[in-house]
Amino acid sequence: MLDEPDLAPGLGWYLDAFAELASCRSLAMSAIGPIPWTALDSYARRHGIAGEAFETFVLLIAALDAAWLAHIEERRS
């Protein structure tokens, strides 16, 4: 099992949100797309995330998504 990094208190829910939002990806041929902005917006509205908190949410989820997609691409190579 991989060693999991320690997260600062209060950041675990970003990982939970990322896991839930991962099901919203588009799949075309053998390509995996990023989590769409519309899914982030919908999730945020549903969970009452607005204003600066929304901007932070989008930034962090997009960063997690980019890292995950890079990892998947690296494994495919």
C-alpha positions as CSV (number, residue, x, y, z in Angstrom):
1,M,0.0,0.0,0.0
2,L,1.2,3.5,-0.8
3,D,2.2,5.8,2.0
4,E,-0.5,8.4,2.3
5,P,0.5,12.0,3.0
6,D,-0.7,13.7,6.1
7,L,-3.2,16.4,5.3
8,A,-3.7,19.6,7.2
9,P,-7.0,19.6,9.2
10,G,-10.0,20.5,7.1
11,L,-8.5,19.5,3.8
12,G,-9.8,15.9,3.6
13,W,-13.1,17.0,2.2
14,Y,-11.3,18.2,-0.9
15,L,-10.2,14.6,-1.5
16,D,-13.7,13.4,-0.9
17,A,-15.1,16.0,-3.4
18,F,-12.4,15.0,-5.9
19,A,-13.4,11.3,-5.6
20,E,-17.1,12.1,-6.1
21,L,-16.4,14.5,-9.0
22,A,-14.2,12.0,-10.8
23,S,-17.3,10.2,-12.0
24,C,-18.2,13.3,-14.1
25,R,-15.2,12.9,-16.5
26,S,-15.8,12.5,-20.2
27,L,-14.3,9.4,-21.8
28,A,-13.6,9.4,-25.5
29,M,-11.9,6.5,-27.3
30,S,-9.1,5.8,-24.8
31,A,-8.7,9.4,-23.5
32,I,-9.8,10.4,-20.1
33,G,-11.0,14.0,-19.9
34,P,-10.7,16.5,-17.0
35,I,-13.5,17.0,-14.5
36,P,-15.7,19.6,-16.2
37,W,-16.1,23.1,-14.7
38,T,-19.9,22.6,-14.8
39,A,-19.5,19.6,-12.5
40,L,-17.4,21.7,-10.1
41,D,-20.1,24.5,-10.2
42,S,-22.9,22.1,-9.6
43,Y,-21.1,20.4,-6.7
44,A,-20.3,23.8,-5.1
45,R,-23.9,25.0,-5.4
46,R,-25.2,21.8,-3.8
47,H,-22.8,22.1,-0.9
48,G,-23.1,25.9,-0.4
49,I,-19.6,26.7,-1.6
50,A,-19.5,30.3,-2.9
51,G,-17.4,33.4,-3.4
52,E,-13.7,33.1,-2.5
53,A,-14.3,29.6,-1.1
54,F,-15.6,28.6,-4.6
55,E,-12.4,30.0,-6.2
56,T,-10.2,28.0,-3.8
57,F,-12.3,24.9,-4.4
58,V,-12.0,25.1,-8.2
59,L,-8.2,25.8,-7.9
60,L,-7.6,22.8,-5.6
61,I,-9.8,20.3,-7.4
62,A,-8.3,21.4,-10.8
63,A,-4.8,20.9,-9.3
64,L,-5.7,17.4,-8.0
65,D,-7.3,16.6,-11.3
66,A,-4.2,17.7,-13.3
67,A,-1.9,15.6,-11.1
68,W,-4.2,12.6,-11.3
69,L,-4.4,12.9,-15.1
70,A,-0.6,13.2,-15.4
71,H,-0.2,10.1,-13.2
72,I,-2.6,8.1,-15.4
73,E,-0.8,9.3,-18.6
74,E,2.6,8.3,-17.1
75,R,1.3,4.9,-16.2
76,R,0.1,4.4,-19.8
77,S,3.5,5.3,-21.3
